């Protein structure tokens, strides 16, 4: 009496047509806002990096070529 039949166990399993993830409107909006803020922060950091003088770059172990390469990247690329 206390055993679960095979068909009952299968009924509890996820149906193949059910999505693996469900997205709520607030989750999508939150994710987009986080992405936009990340892009804005990344662009700002690259701008600030490009304004550092040579002695500051030496302190953090970067060359002018490193800064040029990093500051030329688009904001969406990490």
C-alpha positions as CSV (number, residue, x, y, z in Angstrom):
1,X,0.0,0.0,0.0
2,X,2.8,2.4,0.7
3,X,4.6,2.0,-2.6
4,X,4.5,4.5,-5.4
5,X,3.7,3.0,-8.8
6,X,5.8,3.7,-11.8
7,X,3.1,5.7,-13.5
8,X,2.6,7.9,-10.4
9,X,6.4,8.6,-10.3
10,X,6.3,9.5,-13.9
11,X,3.4,11.8,-13.4
12,X,5.4,13.8,-10.9
13,X,8.3,14.1,-13.2
14,X,8.7,17.2,-15.4
15,X,6.8,17.0,-18.6
16,X,9.0,17.5,-21.7
17,X,6.9,20.5,-22.8
18,X,7.4,22.4,-19.5
19,X,10.1,25.0,-19.6
20,X,13.2,24.5,-17.5
21,X,13.1,28.2,-16.4
22,X,10.2,30.5,-15.9
23,X,10.7,34.2,-16.3
24,X,8.7,36.8,-14.5
25,X,8.3,40.3,-15.7
26,X,10.1,41.6,-12.6
27,X,12.9,39.2,-13.1
28,X,13.5,40.2,-16.7
29,X,13.3,43.9,-15.9
30,X,15.7,43.4,-13.0
31,X,18.1,41.4,-15.2
32,X,18.0,44.1,-17.9
33,X,18.6,46.9,-15.3
34,X,21.6,45.0,-13.9
35,X,23.0,44.5,-17.4
36,X,22.6,48.2,-18.2
37,X,24.3,49.3,-15.0
38,X,27.1,46.8,-15.6
39,X,27.7,48.3,-19.0
40,X,27.6,51.8,-17.7
41,X,30.1,51.0,-14.9
42,X,32.4,49.2,-17.4
43,X,32.4,52.2,-19.7
44,X,33.1,54.6,-16.8
45,X,36.0,52.5,-15.5
46,X,37.6,52.4,-18.9
47,X,37.3,56.1,-19.2
48,X,38.9,56.7,-15.8
49,X,41.6,54.2,-16.7
50,X,42.5,56.2,-19.8
51,X,42.9,59.3,-17.7
52,X,45.6,57.9,-15.4
53,X,49.1,59.2,-15.7
54,X,52.2,57.1,-16.2
55,X,53.2,56.9,-12.6
56,X,49.7,55.7,-11.6
57,X,49.8,53.1,-14.3
58,X,53.2,51.9,-13.1
59,X,51.7,51.5,-9.6
60,X,49.0,49.1,-10.9
61,X,51.3,47.4,-13.3
62,X,49.8,48.5,-16.6
63,X,51.4,50.0,-19.6
64,X,50.1,52.7,-21.9
65,X,49.5,49.9,-24.5
66,X,47.4,47.9,-22.0
67,X,45.3,51.0,-21.3
68,X,44.9,51.7,-25.0
69,X,43.8,48.1,-25.7
70,X,41.3,48.1,-22.8
71,X,39.8,51.5,-23.4
72,X,39.2,50.6,-27.1
73,X,36.9,47.7,-26.1
74,X,33.2,48.3,-26.5
75,X,31.2,48.6,-23.3
76,X,29.5,45.2,-23.7
77,X,32.7,43.3,-23.9
78,X,34.3,42.2,-20.6
